[in-house]
Amino acid sequence: MNRKKIILFICLLGVGIGLFFVLRFYQIFFWSNTTFENEYSYIFIDRDDTIDSLKIELNSFLKSTVDFDIAAEKKGYTKRILPGKYRIMKGMGNNQIINTLRSERLATRVVFNNQERLEDLVGRLSIQIEADSLELLTAFQDSIFLADKGFNKKNILTMYIPNSYDVFWDITPADFRKRMLDYHDLFWNEKRIAKARALKLNQKEVYILASIIQKESVQLKEQNRIAGVYLNRLKIGMKLQADPTVIFALKNETNDFRRIIKRVLYKDLGFKSLFNTYLYSGLPPGPITMPDISAIDAVLNSEEHDYLYFVASPLKPGYHLFAKNLKEHNKNKKVYTRWLRKQKIYR
């Protein structure tokens, strides 16, 4: 009788131990190990992350990082951690989480437009992808790359076409740079290049002129007409005399692009800078902002007319008064300056 009880006890103990290990196995690999209440959460793994640093990041997402560590070790994930952006669904077990981190890297949408300088662009990008501003700026300004691709530090912004792009969150600066160059080459198709040549401009010059138009007016209905004015001036060798280029020159000199300049004064027109189109003929050496694609296409599809001048319209904010000669322009200008005085705008 005692022997039977002992055997029964041993059997029950074995079953109990076996059940414990089975339950523990399922707990480690298949039971829910997430703590967040949302339908899903995103995990960002850096290129230099290790299993230890990853566990620190996962601490706020998982019920047990210990169980995750055991599962990761058993599945061999600790030896090959893949950087990127991943989506972890609520209720996932460690087996699903690790499979997701292995094979379901997500793209992230990067958006940028109207950046005035390359420094502004990399700052905008650094909050959307893993690479920081310094890494991006170093790659974008690489002298060997610039020389090989026909750019320089003043016109490098012309390589970046404002748009939204789907890239991997952990994309390297060099790979991002290549992606932008590829899109630049795709954007400048045969049709656009032919239109630029008809205007006796190259791609960079179209971009630079578009940047001035972008600063002059965001009204799509007027951009083609303003483009026509500047192209008319270029044709006859007249200086562009664009106020936005003076504003850019003043900001660039002090490296203060947060400075607000509402009005260009006569004394500013003589400010010595290659960007000052009141002082120097032709286009400035680089763009004064990143123009929208609409502004680029406004240059390529400019309105044909005889206008040589324009000034802001006080009666229709955001629009301009156009003139074919200086006499007409001076009349329009008086209307505008009187309005400025009434508004007490002196700078």
HUKAPE-V38802 format. One record per helix or strand. SS is the DSSP state (H for helix, E for strand). FROM is the first residue (numbers start at 1). TO is the last residue. If there is no record, write none. Layout:
# HUKAPE-V38802
ss = <SS	SS>
from = <FROM	FROM>
to = <TO	TO>
This chain:
# HUKAPE-V38802
ss = <H	E	E	H	E	H	H	E	H	E	H	H	H	H	E	H	H	H	H	H	H	H	E	E	H>
from = <2	34	40	51	62	65	77	84	94	106	118	133	143	156	163	173	190	203	220	243	266	293	309	320	326>
to = <29	34	45	58	62	74	79	89	103	112	126	140	149	159	168	187	198	216	236	254	270	300	312	323	342>
